[in-house]
Amino acid sequence: MNLTMNRNVLAEAFGANEGTALRVKQALLVVLGIAALAVAAKIRVPMWPVPITMGTFAVLTVGAAYGPRLGLVTILGYMLVGALGFDVFAGSSAEAAGLSYMMGGTGGYLVGYVAAVAALGMLARAGWDRSVGKMAAAMLLGNVLIYAPGLVWLGMLYGWDKPILEWGLTPFLVGDAIKLALAALILPAAWKLVGRARG
């Protein structure tokens, strides 16, 4: 397993890579990333047994495209915006937002978002985002990192005698498999486009 983390991530493949221009580019990417996460969280695609929300797709894609450091700044910025009460999460609304929403049933998944972004960023830095197979494996790991704290938090919040897996895992597996496949195709394809543009 190659985890030598010296490869460029997609966000470094265009635009400035040093000086003030780099900082401006990074700031713009963080703002765009937060906006993309907020919009994706609200997208609901009809699907059985439950609609697919695109929040996890955006989280994992941002992690892979931005790398570990810029990805973490972006996801933490997104969490801060949500903590301030803005309606940026999949289940938040004008009536349920901010820290009270974040400490509810979705809280563990939000912690998982941060871990998944860091992991996807590190794997992208190791070059896993250039191969469909490795990208699929990275996305699978990212999903595990989201679900693990999510399910633990549900169990702690509501009790382990409740159907935690039925509430927080099994209804979403079909949709997550589709999102995983989509993301595993998009990132390597984007790298091919970058290569052609440079060629």
SERO-4910 file (N, C-alpha, C, O; in steps of 0.05 Angstrom, whole numbers):
BEGIN
 pado doro    nc1    nc2    nc3   cac1   cac2   cac3    cc1    cc2    cc3    oc1    oc2    oc3
  Met    A     17    -24      0      0      0      0     18     25      0     34     29     18
  Asn    A     14     42    -20     30     66    -23     17     89     -9     -3    100    -19
  Leu    A     28     98     13     17    121     27     38    143     29     38    159     48
  Thr    A     56    144     10     75    166      8     60    191     -1     51    193    -24
  Met    A     56    210     18     37    231     13     51    256      1     54    276     14
  Asn    A     61    253    -24     74    275    -37     63    282    -64     75    297    -79
  Arg    A     39    271    -70     26    276    -96      9    301    -94     -2    307    -72
  Asn    A      6    315   -116    -13    338   -116    -41    328   -115    -48    306   -125
  Val    A    -59    343   -103    -87    337   -104    -99    355   -125    -86    373   -136
  Leu    A   -124    350   -132   -137    363   -155   -137    394   -152   -133    408   -172
  Ala    A   -141    404   -128   -142    433   -123   -115    446   -129   -114    470   -133
  Glu    A    -94    431   -130    -67    442   -135    -60    439   -165    -38    448   -173
  Ala    A    -77    428   -180    -71    423   -209    -77    447   -226    -71    446   -250
  Phe    A    -89    468   -215    -95    491   -231    -91    516   -214    -91    515   -189
  Gly    A    -87    539   -227    -84    564   -212    -57    566   -198    -39    550   -202
  Ala    A    -55    587   -182    -30    593   -168    -23    572   -147    -41    560   -135
  Asn    A      3    568   -143     12    549   -123     33    561   -104     47    547    -90
  Glu    A     34    588   -104     52    601    -84     44    630    -81     30    642    -97
  Gly    A     53    642    -59     49    670    -54     21    678    -47      4    661    -40
  Thr    A     15    704    -51    -11    715    -44    -33    703    -62    -55    698    -52
  Ala    A    -27    698    -87    -46    687   -105    -56    659    -96    -79    652    -99
  Leu    A    -37    644    -84    -45    618    -73    -64    621    -50    -84    607    -48
  Arg    A    -59    640    -32    -77    645     -9   -105    654    -18   -125    645     -7
  Val    A   -105    671    -39   -131    679    -50   -146    655    -61   -170    652    -57
  Lys    A   -132    639    -77   -144    615    -88   -155    596    -66   -177    586    -69
  Gln    A   -139    592    -45   -148    574    -24   -172    586    -10   -191    571     -3
  Ala    A   -173    612     -5   -196    624      8   -221    621     -9   -243    614      1
  Leu    A   -218    625    -35   -241    621    -54   -250    592    -54   -274    586    -54
  Leu    A   -231    573    -53   -238    545    -53   -253    537    -27   -272    521    -28
  Val    A   -245    549     -5   -258    543     21   -287    553     19   -306    539     27
  Val    A   -291    578     10   -318    589      7   -335    572    -12   -358    566     -6
  Leu    A   -324    566    -35   -338    549    -55   -344    522    -43   -366    511    -48
  Gly    A   -325    510    -28   -329    484    -16   -352    484      4   -368    466      5
  Ile    A   -353    505     21   -374    507     41   -401    510     27   -421    497     35
  Ala    A   -402    526      6   -426    530     -8   -435    504    -22   -459    497    -21
  Ala    A   -416    489    -33   -423    464    -46   -433    444    -26   -452    429    -32
  Leu    A   -421    442     -2   -430    424     19   -459    431     28   -475    413     32
  Ala    A   -464    457     30   -491    466     39   -512    459     18   -533    449     25
  Val    A   -506    464     -7   -525    459    -29   -529    428    -31   -552    419    -33
  Ala    A   -507    413    -31   -509    384    -34   -526    372    -12   -540    352    -17
  Ala    A   -523    382     13   -538    371     35   -568    373     31   -584    358     42
  Lys    A   -577    393     15   -606    397     11   -616    382    -13   -641    382    -18
  Ile    A   -599    370    -30   -608    356    -53   -618    328    -45   -604    313    -32
  Arg    A   -643    322    -53   -655    296    -46   -664    283    -72   -682    294    -86
  Val    A   -652    261    -79   -659    246   -103   -677    223    -95   -669    206    -78
  Pro    A   -700    221   -107   -718    198   -101   -705    171   -105   -692    166   -125
  Met    A   -707    154    -85   -694    128    -86   -707    110    -65   -719    119    -46
  Trp    A   -704     84    -70   -714     64    -50   -691     54    -33   -670     49    -45
  Pro    A   -694     50     -7   -718     54      9   -721     83     20   -743     90     30
  Val    A   -701     99     17   -703    127     26   -690    144      4   -673    135    -11
  Pro    A   -698    170      3   -685    188    -17   -655    190    -12   -646    188     11
  Ile    A   -640    194    -33   -611    198    -31   -606    228    -26   -615    245    -41
  Thr    A   -591    234     -5   -581    262     -2   -552    262    -11   -538    242     -8
  Met    A   -544    284    -22   -517    286    -34   -496    296    -16   -473    302    -24
  Gly    A   -503    299     10   -484    310     29   -458    294     32   -436    305     31
  Thr    A   -461    268     36   -437    251     39   -420    251     14   -396    250     15
  Phe    A   -434    251     -9   -419    252    -35   -402    277    -36   -378    276    -43
  Ala    A   -413    300    -28   -398    325    -29   -375    325     -8   -353    334    -14
  Val    A   -381    314     15   -360    313     36   -336    297     27   -313    306     29
  Leu    A   -341    273     16   -319    256      8   -305    267    -17   -280    264    -19
  Thr    A   -319    280    -35   -307    291    -59   -290    315    -52   -268    318    -63
  Val    A   -300    332    -34   -284    355    -25   -258    346    -11   -237    357    -16
  Gly    A   -260    325      6   -236    315     19   -215    305     -1   -192    311      2
  Ala    A   -224    291    -22   -206    280    -42   -195    302    -60   -171    302    -67
  Ala    A   -211    321    -67   -203    342    -86   -185    363    -73   -168    375    -85
  Tyr    A   -190    368    -47   -176    390    -33   -151    381    -18   -133    397    -12
  Gly    A   -149    355    -11   -127    346      6   -133    350     35   -154    362     42
  Pro    A   -116    339     53   -123    339     81   -125    366     94   -144    371    110
  Arg    A   -107    385     89   -107    410    103   -130    429     94   -146    438    110
  Leu    A   -131    433     68   -152    451     57   -179    438     61   -199    452     66
  Gly    A   -180    412     59   -205    398     63   -215    401     92   -239    406     97
  Leu    A   -197    399    111   -205    402    140   -214    431    145   -233    435    159
  Val    A   -199    451    134   -208    478    138   -236    482    127   -252    496    139
  Thr    A   -242    470    104   -268    473     91   -290    460    108   -311    472    112
  Ile    A   -285    435    116   -306    421    131   -311    434    158   -333    435    168
  Leu    A   -289    443    171   -292    457    197   -306    484    193   -322    492    210
  Gly    A   -301    497    171   -315    522    165   -345    516    161   -362    532    170
  Tyr    A   -351    494    148   -379    486    143   -393    480    170   -416    488    174
  Met    A   -379    467    188   -390    461    215   -394    487    230   -414    490    244
  Leu    A   -376    506    228   -379    531    242   -404    546    231   -419    557    247
  Val    A   -407    547    205   -431    560    193   -456    547    204   -476    561    211
  Gly    A   -456    520    205   -479    506    216   -484    512    245   -507    515    254
  Ala    A   -462    513    261   -464    518    290   -475    546    295   -488    551    316
  Leu    A   -470    564    277   -480    592    280   -510    594    274   -522    615    277
  Gly    A   -522    571    265   -551    571    261   -560    572    233   -585    573    228
  Phe    A   -542    573    214   -550    573    186   -560    546    177   -550    525    187
  Asp    A   -579    546    159   -592    521    150   -575    507    128   -581    510    105
  Val    A   -554    493    137   -536    482    117   -534    451    118   -520    439    102
  Phe    A   -548    439    137   -546    410    140   -571    397    127   -591    410    123
  Ala    A   -568    371    122   -589    357    107   -616    359    122   -637    362    109
  Gly    A   -616    356    148   -642    355    163   -647    381    178   -667    382    193
  Ser    A   -630    401    175   -634    425    190   -656    442    177   -663    437    154
  Ser    A   -666    461    192   -687    479    181   -687    504    198   -671    507    216
  Ala    A   -705    522    192   -707    546    208   -714    540    237   -707    555    255
  Glu    A   -729    518    241   -737    511    268   -716    494    283   -715    495    308
  Ala    A   -700    480    268   -680    462    280   -653    466    267   -648    455    246
  Ala    A   -637    482    280   -610    488    268   -591    494    291   -598    493    314
  Gly    A   -566    500    283   -546    507    303   -537    484    320   -540    461    312
  Leu    A   -526    491    343   -514    470    360   -535    450    370   -528    427    374
  Ser    A   -559    459    375   -580    440    384   -585    418    363   -588    395    370
  Tyr    A   -585    426    338   -589    406    317   -564    388    315   -566    364    313
  Met    A   -540    400    317   -515    385    315   -512    365    337   -498    345    334
  Met    A   -524    370    360   -521    352    383   -543    330    383   -543    313    400
  Gly    A   -561    331    363   -582    311    361   -572    286    347   -548    280    348
  Gly    A   -591    272    335   -584    246    323   -563    247    301   -550    227    296
  Thr    A   -560    270    288   -541    272    266   -512    278    275   -494    278    259
  Gly    A   -509    284    301   -483    294    312   -460    275    306   -438    285    298
  Gly    A   -463    249    309   -441    231    305   -433    230    276   -409    227    270
  Tyr    A   -452    233    258   -446    233    229   -430    258    222   -412    257    205
  Leu    A   -435    280    235   -420    305    229   -391    302    239   -373    311    225
  Val    A   -387    288    261   -360    282    270   -346    264    249   -323    268    242
  Gly    A   -362    245    239   -351    227    218   -344    242    193   -325    235    179
  Tyr    A   -358    263    186   -351    280    163   -323    290    165   -307    289    145
  Val    A   -316    300    188   -289    311    192   -267    289    189   -247    294    175
  Ala    A   -272    266    201   -253    244    199   -251    234    170   -229    228    160
  Ala    A   -274    233    156   -273    224    128   -259    243    110   -244    235     92
  Val    A   -263    269    114   -248    289     97   -218    286    101   -203    287     82
  Ala    A   -209    283    126   -181    280    131   -170    255    118   -149    255    106
  Ala    A   -184    233    120   -175    207    109   -175    209     78   -155    200     66
  Leu    A   -196    220     66   -196    222     37   -175    241     27   -163    236      6
  Gly    A   -170    262     42   -148    280     34   -121    267     34   -105    271     16
  Met    A   -116    251     55    -90    237     57    -87    217     35    -65    214     24
  Leu    A   -109    202     29   -107    182      8   -104    195    -19    -90    184    -37
  Ala    A   -117    217    -24   -113    232    -49    -84    242    -51    -73    241    -73
  Arg    A    -74    251    -29    -46    260    -28    -27    237    -35     -5    241    -45
  Ala    A    -36    212    -30    -20    188    -36    -25    179    -65    -14    159    -74
  Gly    A    -43    193    -79    -48    186   -107    -71    168   -112    -75    159   -135
  Trp    A    -87    162    -92   -109    143    -95   -132    155   -112   -149    140   -122
  Asp    A   -133    182   -115   -154    194   -130   -150    192   -160   -167    202   -175
  Arg    A   -129    179   -169   -123    177   -198   -131    149   -209   -129    144   -233
  Ser    A   -140    132   -191   -148    104   -199   -176     99   -190   -183    104   -167
  Val    A   -193     88   -208   -220     83   -201   -222     63   -178   -237     67   -159
  Gly    A   -206     41   -179   -206     21   -158   -198     32   -131   -212     27   -111
  Lys    A   -176     47   -130   -167     58   -105   -186     80    -95   -190     83    -71
  Met    A   -197     95   -114   -216    116   -105   -241    103    -93   -252    113    -74
  Ala    A   -250     81   -104   -273     67    -93   -267     57    -65   -283     59    -47
  Ala    A   -242     46    -61   -234     36    -35   -233     60    -15   -241     57      8
  Ala    A   -222     83    -24   -221    106     -7   -248    116      1   -253    123     24
  Met    A   -267    116    -18   -294    124    -12   -308    105      7   -323    114     24
  Leu    A   -302     79      4   -314     60     23   -304     65     51   -319     65     70
  Leu    A   -277     70     54   -266     77     80   -279    102     91   -285    104    114
  Gly    A   -282    122     73   -295    147     82   -323    142     93   -331    154    113
  Asn    A   -338    125     79   -365    119     89   -365    105    116   -381    111    133
  Val    A   -345     87    120   -343     74    146   -336     94    168   -347     93    190
  Leu    A   -319    113    161   -312    134    181   -335    152    187   -336    164    209
  Ile    A   -354    155    169   -378    171    174   -397    155    191   -409    166    211
  Tyr    A   -402    130    184   -422    114    197   -414    106    226   -431    105    243
  Ala    A   -389    100    230   -380     90    256   -387    109    279   -402    101    297
  Pro    A   -378    134    279   -386    152    300   -416    159    300   -428    164    320
  Gly    A   -428    158    276   -456    164    274   -473    143    288   -491    150    303
  Leu    A   -467    118    284   -482     96    297   -476     95    327   -494     91    343
  Val    A   -451    100    335   -444    100    363   -460    122    378   -470    118    399
  Trp    A   -461    146    365   -475    168    377   -505    162    380   -518    169    400
  Leu    A   -517    150    359   -545    143    360   -550    123    383   -570    126    398
  Gly    A   -532    104    387   -535     85    408   -533     98    436   -548     92    454
  Met    A   -514    117    438   -511    131    464   -535    149    469   -543    153    492
  Leu    A   -546    161    448   -567    181    451   -594    168    457   -609    177    474
  Tyr    A   -600    146    443   -626    134    444   -627    107    458   -649     97    465
  Gly    A   -603     95    463   -602     69    477   -597     47    457   -607     46    434
  Trp    A   -581     28    466   -573      6    448   -595    -15    445   -592    -34    429
  Asp    A   -616    -12    460   -639    -31    456   -656    -23    432   -674    -37    424
  Lys    A   -651      1    420   -666     11    397   -654     -1    371   -630    -10    371
  Pro    A   -669     -1    349   -659    -12    324   -640      8    310   -647     19    289
  Ile    A   -616     11    322   -598     31    312   -590     27    283   -589     46    268
  Leu    A   -584      3    275   -576     -3    248   -598      3    228   -594     13    206
  Glu    A   -623     -3    236   -646      3    219   -651     33    217   -661     43    196
  Trp    A   -644     48    237   -648     77    236   -626     90    221   -630    109    205
  Gly    A   -601     81    226   -578     98    216   -559     85    196   -539     97    190
  Leu    A   -565     61    186   -547     49    167   -561     36    144   -558     45    121
  Thr    A   -576     15    149   -586     -2    127   -603     13    106   -601      6     82
  Pro    A   -620     32    114   -636     46     93   -619     62     73   -628     68     51
  Phe    A   -594     68     81   -578     86     64   -557     72     47   -543     85     31
  Leu    A   -555     45     50   -533     31     37   -535     32      6   -515     34     -7
  Val    A   -559     29     -4   -562     29    -33   -554     56    -45   -538     57    -64
  Gly    A   -564     77    -33   -557    104    -42   -527    110    -40   -515    122    -57
  Asp    A   -515    100    -18   -486    105    -14   -470     90    -34   -449     99    -42
  Ala    A   -479     66    -41   -464     51    -62   -464     66    -88   -444     66   -103
  Ile    A   -487     78    -95   -488     94   -120   -470    118   -119   -456    124   -138
  Lys    A   -470    132    -96   -453    156    -93   -424    148    -93   -407    162   -105
  Leu    A   -417    125    -81   -390    116    -81   -380    111   -109   -358    119   -116
  Ala    A   -396     97   -125   -389     91   -153   -385    117   -169   -367    119   -185
  Leu    A   -404    136   -165   -402    161   -179   -377    176   -173   -363    186   -191
  Ala    A   -371    179   -147   -347    193   -139   -321    179   -148   -302    192   -155
  Ala    A   -322    153   -148   -298    137   -156   -293    141   -186   -270    138   -194
  Leu    A   -313    148   -201   -309    153   -230   -301    182   -235   -285    187   -253
  Ile    A   -313    200   -220   -309    229   -226   -280    238   -221   -269    252   -238
  Leu    A   -268    231   -198   -242    242   -191   -220    232   -211   -205    249   -221
  Pro    A   -218    206   -217   -199    198   -237   -204    210   -265   -185    217   -279
  Ala    A   -230    214   -272   -236    226   -298   -227    255   -298   -217    265   -319
  Ala    A   -230    269   -275   -221    297   -274   -190    298   -278   -180    317   -291
  Trp    A   -176    279   -266   -147    279   -270   -139    274   -299   -120    286   -309
  Lys    A   -155    257   -313   -149    253   -342   -153    278   -358   -138    284   -376
  Leu    A   -174    293   -350   -179    319   -364   -156    338   -359   -148    353   -377
  Val    A   -146    339   -334   -123    356   -327    -99    348   -344    -85    366   -355
  Gly    A    -94    322   -347    -72    313   -363    -74    321   -392    -55    328   -404
  Arg    A    -98    319   -403   -102    327   -431    -99    357   -435    -88    366   -455
  Ala    A   -108    372   -415   -106    401   -417    -76    410   -416    -68    429   -430
  Arg    A    -61    395   -401    -32    402   -400    -17    391   -424      4    402   -432
  Gly    A    -28    370   -436    -15    358   -459    -18    376   -484     -8    369   -505
***
